[in-house]
Amino acid sequence: MEVMYWREYKKNTLQGFFSTKFDNGLIVKDMTFHIKGDNKWVGFPSKSYEQANETKWTNICYFPEKDRGTKFQDAIIPLVEAASNA
């Protein structure tokens, strides 16, 4: 797995955007990196929708099993941090 095309963009918890190239060659664009206190997480691309006159967001793709999502977060966060400090 490789983090590519880091672009800093700080707003609230958001620190920036990047693309991920997976070992099978798939590239996912517009992933997000967030920090709030001691918590860090990566978000998959999302799309907005309106509900009760409020803008909300939903992921386009995700890991349905929590343990797989946790393993992915644990593996990708160090890669994102390295790319963001380059």
DRENTORKOL-3810 file (N, C-alpha, C; in nm, 4 decimals):
REM DRENTORKOL-3810
@n.u->0.0846; n.v->-0.1167; n.w->0.0000; ca.u->0.0000; ca.v->0.0000; ca.w->0.0000; c.u->0.0898; c.v->0.1239; c.w->0.0000
@n.u->0.0470; n.v->0.2236; n.w->-0.0747; ca.u->0.1269; ca.v->0.3457; ca.w->-0.0896; c.u->0.0357; c.v->0.4681; c.w->-0.0836
@n.u->0.0780; n.v->0.5696; n.w->-0.0092; ca.u->0.0061; ca.v->0.6969; ca.w->-0.0035; c.u->0.0687; c.v->0.7906; c.w->-0.1055
@n.u->-0.0166; n.v->0.8504; n.w->-0.1883; ca.u->0.0322; ca.v->0.9372; ca.w->-0.2958; c.u->-0.0433; c.v->1.0700; c.w->-0.2934
@n.u->0.0186; n.v->1.1713; n.w->-0.3503; ca.u->-0.0464; ca.v->1.2996; ca.w->-0.3781; c.u->-0.1051; c.v->1.3667; c.w->-0.2547
@n.u->-0.0277; n.v->1.3740; n.w->-0.1478; ca.u->-0.0733; ca.v->1.4433; ca.w->-0.0267; c.u->-0.1005; c.v->1.5909; c.w->-0.0560
@n.u->-0.2134; n.v->1.6413; n.w->-0.0076; ca.u->-0.2477; ca.v->1.7836; ca.w->-0.0212; c.u->-0.3026; c.v->1.8315; c.w->0.1122
@n.u->-0.2274; n.v->1.9213; n.w->0.1769; ca.u->-0.2718; ca.v->1.9745; ca.w->0.3057; c.u->-0.3953; c.v->2.0613; c.w->0.2883
@n.u->-0.4905; n.v->2.0421; n.w->0.3789; ca.u->-0.6122; ca.v->2.1232; ca.w->0.3816; c.u->-0.6682; c.v->2.1129; c.w->0.5227
@n.u->-0.6430; n.v->2.2163; n.w->0.6030; ca.u->-0.6822; ca.v->2.2100; ca.w->0.7440; c.u->-0.8148; c.v->2.2826; c.w->0.7657
@n.u->-0.9102; n.v->2.2068; n.w->0.8201; ca.u->-1.0412; ca.v->2.2601; ca.w->0.8560; c.u->-1.1014; c.v->2.1664; c.w->0.9596
@n.u->-1.1274; n.v->2.2194; n.w->1.0790; ca.u->-1.1764; ca.v->2.1382; ca.w->1.1895; c.u->-1.0807; c.v->2.0208; c.w->1.2122
@n.u->-1.1274; n.v->1.8964; n.w->1.2053; ca.u->-1.0386; ca.v->1.7812; ca.w->1.2272; c.u->-0.9597; c.v->1.7445; c.w->1.1019
@n.u->-1.0043; n.v->1.7901; n.w->0.9875; ca.u->-0.9406; ca.v->1.7550; ca.w->0.8596; c.u->-0.8008; c.v->1.8152; c.w->0.8493
@n.u->-0.7057; n.v->1.7313; n.w->0.8126; ca.u->-0.5672; ca.v->1.7748; ca.w->0.7945; c.u->-0.5265; c.v->1.7789; c.w->0.6480
@n.u->-0.5920; n.v->1.6969; n.w->0.5642; ca.u->-0.5571; ca.v->1.6960; ca.w->0.4232; c.u->-0.6192; c.v->1.5800; c.w->0.3481
@n.u->-0.5888; n.v->1.5785; n.w->0.2173; ca.u->-0.6397; ca.v->1.4784; ca.w->0.1244; c.u->-0.5231; c.v->1.4022; c.w->0.0634
@n.u->-0.5495; n.v->1.2803; n.w->0.0179; ca.u->-0.4457; ca.v->1.2000; ca.w->-0.0459; c.u->-0.5109; c.v->1.0883; c.w->-0.1263
@n.u->-0.4288; n.v->1.0197; n.w->-0.2047; ca.u->-0.4715; ca.v->0.8993; ca.w->-0.2765; c.u->-0.3974; c.v->0.7807; c.w->-0.2182
@n.u->-0.4598; n.v->0.6646; n.w->-0.2240; ca.u->-0.3961; ca.v->0.5413; ca.w->-0.1791; c.u->-0.3896; c.v->0.4440; c.w->-0.2952
@n.u->-0.2697; n.v->0.3907; n.w->-0.3191; ca.u->-0.2526; ca.v->0.2845; ca.w->-0.4182; c.u->-0.2380; c.v->0.1533; c.w->-0.3418
@n.u->-0.3342; n.v->0.0647; n.w->-0.3611; ca.u->-0.3330; ca.v->-0.0642; ca.w->-0.2932; c.u->-0.2434; c.v->-0.1622; c.w->-0.3680
@n.u->-0.2054; n.v->-0.2692; n.w->-0.3006; ca.u->-0.1124; ca.v->-0.3667; ca.w->-0.3574; c.u->-0.1645; c.v->-0.4308; c.w->-0.4858
@n.u->-0.2960; n.v->-0.4347; n.w->-0.5039; ca.u->-0.3533; ca.v->-0.4927; ca.w->-0.6262; c.u->-0.3602; c.v->-0.3926; c.w->-0.7412
@n.u->-0.3121; n.v->-0.2686; n.w->-0.7187; ca.u->-0.3090; ca.v->-0.1663; ca.w->-0.8227; c.u->-0.4235; c.v->-0.0669; c.w->-0.8164
@n.u->-0.5272; n.v->-0.0954; n.w->-0.7386; ca.u->-0.6405; ca.v->-0.0045; ca.w->-0.7249; c.u->-0.5956; c.v->0.1249; c.w->-0.6588
@n.u->-0.6368; n.v->0.2389; n.w->-0.7141; ca.u->-0.6083; ca.v->0.3695; ca.w->-0.6548; c.u->-0.7398; c.v->0.4321; c.w->-0.6108
@n.u->-0.7443; n.v->0.4746; n.w->-0.4852; ca.u->-0.8602; ca.v->0.5448; ca.w->-0.4308; c.u->-0.8184; c.v->0.6896; c.w->-0.4056
@n.u->-0.8869; n.v->0.7828; n.w->-0.4732; ca.u->-0.8558; ca.v->0.9251; ca.w->-0.4622; c.u->-0.9420; c.v->0.9906; c.w->-0.3548
@n.u->-0.8991; n.v->1.1082; n.w->-0.3122; ca.u->-0.9751; ca.v->1.1937; ca.w->-0.2205; c.u->-1.0037; c.v->1.1294; c.w->-0.0856
@n.u->-0.9068; n.v->1.0553; n.w->-0.0348; ca.u->-0.9180; ca.v->1.0058; ca.w->0.1018; c.u->-0.8795; c.v->1.1204; c.w->0.1947
@n.u->-0.9248; n.v->1.1145; n.w->0.3195; ca.u->-0.9010; ca.v->1.2238; ca.w->0.4136; c.u->-0.8257; c.v->1.1744; c.w->0.5362
@n.u->-0.7495; n.v->1.2652; n.w->0.5957; ca.u->-0.6781; ca.v->1.2373; ca.w->0.7200; c.u->-0.7252; c.v->1.3363; c.w->0.8243
@n.u->-0.7652; n.v->1.2842; n.w->0.9418; ca.u->-0.8214; ca.v->1.3661; ca.w->1.0482; c.u->-0.7455; c.v->1.3463; c.w->1.1784
@n.u->-0.7414; n.v->1.4527; n.w->1.2591; ca.u->-0.6858; ca.v->1.4461; ca.w->1.3940; c.u->-0.7778; c.v->1.5245; c.w->1.4864
@n.u->-0.8108; n.v->1.4626; n.w->1.6007; ca.u->-0.8852; ca.v->1.5310; ca.w->1.7065; c.u->-0.8270; c.v->1.4833; c.w->1.8385
@n.u->-0.7539; n.v->1.5716; n.w->1.9049; ca.u->-0.6844; ca.v->1.5322; ca.w->2.0276; c.u->-0.5812; c.v->1.4267; c.w->1.9968
@n.u->-0.5896; n.v->1.3150; n.w->2.0667; ca.u->-0.4969; ca.v->1.2037; ca.w->2.0435; c.u->-0.5478; c.v->1.1065; c.w->1.9378
@n.u->-0.6681; n.v->1.1280; n.w->1.8867; ca.u->-0.7279; ca.v->1.0377; ca.w->1.7881; c.u->-0.6917; c.v->1.0786; c.w->1.6462
@n.u->-0.6529; n.v->0.9809; n.w->1.5672; ca.u->-0.6210; ca.v->1.0014; ca.w->1.4255; c.u->-0.6981; c.v->0.8981; c.w->1.3457
@n.u->-0.7501; n.v->0.9391; n.w->1.2303; ca.u->-0.8203; ca.v->0.8440; ca.w->1.1454; c.u->-0.8183; c.v->0.8883; c.w->1.0006
@n.u->-0.8388; n.v->0.7898; n.w->0.9144; ca.u->-0.8442; ca.v->0.8105; ca.w->0.7698; c.u->-0.9871; c.v->0.7854; c.w->0.7253
@n.u->-1.0355; n.v->0.8698; n.w->0.6352; ca.u->-1.1692; ca.v->0.8526; ca.w->0.5805; c.u->-1.1637; c.v->0.8222; c.w->0.4316
@n.u->-1.2529; n.v->0.7358; n.w->0.3891; ca.u->-1.2666; ca.v->0.7089; ca.w->0.2466; c.u->-1.3432; c.v->0.8230; c.w->0.1807
@n.u->-1.3390; n.v->0.8323; n.w->0.0483; ca.u->-1.4158; ca.v->0.9365; ca.w->-0.0199; c.u->-1.5629; c.v->0.9293; c.w->0.0219
@n.u->-1.6262; n.v->1.0444; n.w->0.0242; ca.u->-1.7653; ca.v->1.0497; ca.w->0.0672; c.u->-1.8438; c.v->1.1432; c.w->-0.0216
@n.u->-1.9750; n.v->1.1373; n.w->-0.0070; ca.u->-2.0613; ca.v->1.2290; ca.w->-0.0811; c.u->-2.1594; c.v->1.2908; c.w->0.0167
@n.u->-2.2029; n.v->1.4102; n.w->-0.0163; ca.u->-2.2932; ca.v->1.4821; ca.w->0.0723; c.u->-2.4391; c.v->1.4547; c.w->0.0368
@n.u->-2.5231; n.v->1.4726; n.w->0.1364; ca.u->-2.6674; ca.v->1.4648; ca.w->0.1152; c.u->-2.7345; c.v->1.5576; c.w->0.2167
@n.u->-2.8563; n.v->1.5949; n.w->0.1888; ca.u->-2.9309; ca.v->1.6837; ca.w->0.2774; c.u->-3.0308; c.v->1.6030; c.w->0.3593
@n.u->-3.0377; n.v->1.6344; n.w->0.4874; ca.u->-3.1367; ca.v->1.5727; ca.w->0.5749; c.u->-3.1787; c.v->1.6767; c.w->0.6775
@n.u->-3.3084; n.v->1.7085; n.w->0.6770; ca.u->-3.3639; ca.v->1.8080; ca.w->0.7695; c.u->-3.2885; c.v->1.9406; c.w->0.7580
@n.u->-3.2664; n.v->1.9837; n.w->0.6338; ca.u->-3.1964; ca.v->2.1098; ca.w->0.6043; c.u->-3.0544; c.v->2.1149; c.w->0.6602
@n.u->-2.9943; n.v->1.9990; n.w->0.6739; ca.u->-2.8569; ca.v->1.9898; ca.w->0.7223; c.u->-2.7770; c.v->1.9046; c.w->0.6254
@n.u->-2.6533; n.v->1.9473; n.w->0.5950; ca.u->-2.5662; ca.v->1.8688; ca.w->0.5083; c.u->-2.4982; c.v->1.7611; c.w->0.5905
@n.u->-2.5102; n.v->1.6381; n.w->0.5447; ca.u->-2.4446; ca.v->1.5243; ca.w->0.6081; c.u->-2.3603; c.v->1.4534; c.w->0.5025
@n.u->-2.2752; n.v->1.3625; n.w->0.5482; ca.u->-2.1834; ca.v->1.2926; ca.w->0.4588; c.u->-2.1933; c.v->1.1427; c.w->0.4800
@n.u->-2.1786; n.v->1.0672; n.w->0.3718; ca.u->-2.1750; ca.v->0.9214; ca.w->0.3793; c.u->-2.0577; c.v->0.8700; c.w->0.2964
@n.u->-1.9905; n.v->0.7673; n.w->0.3485; ca.u->-1.8775; ca.v->0.7089; ca.w->0.2759; c.u->-1.9257; c.v->0.6366; c.w->0.1512
@n.u->-1.8447; n.v->0.6428; n.w->0.0475; ca.u->-1.8740; ca.v->0.5722; ca.w->-0.0767; c.u->-1.8331; c.v->0.4260; c.w->-0.0646
@n.u->-1.7249; n.v->0.4007; n.w->0.0079; ca.u->-1.6821; ca.v->0.2632; ca.w->0.0336; c.u->-1.6335; c.v->0.2534; c.w->0.1777
@n.u->-1.6339; n.v->0.1326; n.w->0.2311; ca.u->-1.5957; ca.v->0.1125; ca.w->0.3705; c.u->-1.5716; c.v->-0.0357; c.w->0.3956
@n.u->-1.5125; n.v->-0.0650; n.w->0.5109; ca.u->-1.4951; ca.v->-0.2030; ca.w->0.5550; c.u->-1.6147; c.v->-0.2395; c.w->0.6428
@n.u->-1.6950; n.v->-0.3384; n.w->0.6036; ca.u->-1.8103; ca.v->-0.3744; ca.w->0.6859; c.u->-1.7711; c.v->-0.4437; c.w->0.8177
@n.u->-1.6538; n.v->-0.5064; n.w->0.8205; ca.u->-1.6081; ca.v->-0.5719; ca.w->0.9435; c.u->-1.5175; c.v->-0.4756; c.w->1.0193
@n.u->-1.5515; n.v->-0.4492; n.w->1.1444; ca.u->-1.4774; ca.v->-0.3518; ca.w->1.2254; c.u->-1.3294; c.v->-0.3866; c.w->1.2380
@n.u->-1.2966; n.v->-0.5146; n.w->1.2569; ca.u->-1.1566; ca.v->-0.5527; ca.w->1.2740; c.u->-1.0736; c.v->-0.5257; c.w->1.1493
@n.u->-1.1313; n.v->-0.5428; n.w->1.0316; ca.u->-1.0581; ca.v->-0.5130; ca.w->0.9073; c.u->-1.0363; c.v->-0.3623; c.w->0.8945
@n.u->-1.1364; n.v->-0.2846; n.w->0.9310; ca.u->-1.1218; ca.v->-0.1390; ca.w->0.9283; c.u->-1.0144; c.v->-0.0911; c.w->1.0244
@n.u->-1.0099; n.v->-0.1512; n.w->1.1424; ca.u->-0.9086; ca.v->-0.1151; ca.w->1.2418; c.u->-0.7689; c.v->-0.1498; c.w->1.1911
@n.u->-0.7532; n.v->-0.2677; n.w->1.1318; ca.u->-0.6228; ca.v->-0.3069; ca.w->1.0765; c.u->-0.5802; c.v->-0.2123; c.w->0.9648
@n.u->-0.6757; n.v->-0.1709; n.w->0.8812; ca.u->-0.6455; ca.v->-0.0774; ca.w->0.7743; c.u->-0.5996; c.v->0.0564; c.w->0.8329
@n.u->-0.6718; n.v->0.1076; n.w->0.9316; ca.u->-0.6334; ca.v->0.2340; ca.w->0.9954; c.u->-0.4931; c.v->0.2242; c.w->1.0542
@n.u->-0.4657; n.v->0.1143; n.w->1.1247; ca.u->-0.3340; ca.v->0.0945; ca.w->1.1870; c.u->-0.2225; c.v->0.0912; c.w->1.0829
@n.u->-0.2508; n.v->0.0378; n.w->0.9651; ca.u->-0.1485; ca.v->0.0270; ca.w->0.8599; c.u->-0.1303; c.v->0.1576; c.w->0.7836
@n.u->-0.2387; n.v->0.2306; n.w->0.7599; ca.u->-0.2276; ca.v->0.3465; ca.w->0.6720; c.u->-0.1886; c.v->0.4760; c.w->0.7434
@n.u->-0.2253; n.v->0.4913; n.w->0.8694; ca.u->-0.1963; ca.v->0.6171; ca.w->0.9380; c.u->-0.0464; c.v->0.6498; c.w->0.9394
@n.u->0.0437; n.v->0.5559; n.w->0.9698; ca.u->0.1874; ca.v->0.5896; ca.w->0.9624; c.u->0.2306; c.v->0.6323; c.w->0.8213
@n.u->0.1717; n.v->0.5726; n.w->0.7180; ca.u->0.2053; ca.v->0.6099; ca.w->0.5800; c.u->0.1587; c.v->0.7515; c.w->0.5492
@n.u->0.0401; n.v->0.7860; n.w->0.5969; ca.u->-0.0130; ca.v->0.9219; ca.w->0.5754; c.u->0.0723; c.v->1.0234; c.w->0.6507
@n.u->0.1067; n.v->0.9913; n.w->0.7737; ca.u->0.1907; ca.v->1.0833; ca.w->0.8514; c.u->0.3251; c.v->1.1059; c.w->0.7847
@n.u->0.3832; n.v->1.0022; n.w->0.7288; ca.u->0.5114; ca.v->1.0171; ca.w->0.6581; c.u->0.4949; c.v->1.1038; c.w->0.5335
@n.u->0.3863; n.v->1.0834; n.w->0.4603; ca.u->0.3632; ca.v->1.1625; ca.w->0.3385; c.u->0.3336; c.v->1.3086; c.w->0.3719
@n.u->0.2652; n.v->1.3329; n.w->0.4816; ca.u->0.2282; ca.v->1.4701; ca.w->0.5174; c.u->0.3465; c.v->1.5501; c.w->0.5711
@n.u->0.4495; n.v->1.4821; n.w->0.6176; ca.u->0.5687; ca.v->1.5499; ca.w->0.6684; c.u->0.6775; c.v->1.5618; c.w->0.5635
@n.u->0.6525; n.v->1.5093; n.w->0.4432; ca.u->0.7565; ca.v->1.5106; ca.w->0.3381; c.u->0.7794; c.v->1.6492; c.w->0.2849
END
